[in-house]
């Protein structure tokens, strides 16, 4: 059985991506070689940021143009509506693009969506579980 899980993500510039995610409040460090490790959440989910050429060598496949296609949506929980708003603000100030302004969703969530420097899409959600059963 698998003991560890991580996500590999292609980026155009590892250093700039590290700076972007650090500005959002995540732990991100350059590793030996030309990649970075991004840690998310209490369980430190690892997102490995690899230069596009290194990533495409792993996959033997071309990388999607994130302006025209979405390969994945990363979702992150927030502890409050204010935290969702703050993450949207930080993402935009760090050079990201907001594709979903903070707002109500499905009657029990407050969410926003942003794209990072490489166009990968991220979703930040505050889930009010008391309202979920009523929605």
N, C-alpha and C positions, 0 to 999 in steps of 0.2 A: 504494500500500500504506500502511496505517496506520503512523504513526510513534510514536504515543503511545496509551496506554490508561488510562482512569481509571474509577472507579465513582462514581456519584452516589447518595447515600443520604439519605432524609428523616429529619429529627430534629425533636423538639418544641422543644428549646432548644439552640441552637448553642453558647452559652457553657458550659452544663453538660456537653454532650457533649465539648467540647474538654477540660474539666477531667477528665472520666472517662477519656478515652483517654490524656491526659498522665500520670495516676496509674498507668496500666498500663505506662508507659515509652515510649510512641510519641511521635513528633514531631507536633504539631498546632498550627496557627496560624490565627488569624482573618485572613481575606483582606478586601480592600476590598469593601464591600457587606456582606451579611448571611450569609456562609457561611464555612466553615472548610475547611482542607486537612489531611488526616490522611495521614501518610507511613508506609508499612509495608515492612519488609524491606530487604535490601541494594540492591534495585533501585528503592527508593522508589515502590512502587505507590501511586498517589494515590486516596484515598477522599475525595470532596468531600461535606461535610456541609451540606446545605441545609435551611432551615426547610421544614416540611411544605407550607405554602402556595406557596412558590417551586417546590418539587419537583413539586407537582401541576399547576402552570402549565406546566412543561416537558412533562409526560406527558399532559396532558388526560385524566387518569384519577384515580380515588380511590386513596388509600393504604390498603393492607391493615391490618387490626387485628392486630398482631403477637401479641396474646394468643390469637388463634384461628387464625392462619395463619402460615406461614413462607414468605417469598418467596425467600430465599437462605441458604446457610450459608457463612460466610467461614471458611476454614481457614488457620491460621498454623502454621509449623513451629517446633519448639523444639529446642534443642541437647541437652537432657537431661530426665530425669523430673523433676528438681528444678525446672527451668524451667517445666514444665507445672504443677506444684504451686504455684509462686510466682505464675504468671499467674492461676490460679484464686483464690488468696488475694487478690491485688490487685484483681481484678474484683469480688469480693464486697465488699471493703472500700470500693471506690469507688462502690458502690451498684448493681452489676450482680447478676444472679441466676444461680446455678449450676444448669444443667439436666442436666448430666452430670458427676458427681464424678470426679476424677482416678482412672484405673484402666487396667488392661490391656484391649486390644482386638485381636482377631484373632490373638493370639499374637506379634505383632511390633510393636505400637504401644502407646504409653502416651498417653492422651488425656484431655481434659476439655472440657466445653462450657459456655459462659456466654452470657447475654443481656445486651446493653448497656442503657442507660437507656431506650431506645425499643423494646426487645424484639427487636432484630436479633440473630440467633444467630451465635456465633463458636465455632470449634473449634480447640483448640491440641493439636498432635500431636508427640510424639517418636517417630520411626520408626527402629527398630533393623533396618537393612537386612541384617545378618548373620542375623537370625532370620526375615526375610521369606521367604527361599528354603526354609526348613524348615517354614513354617506351612501 
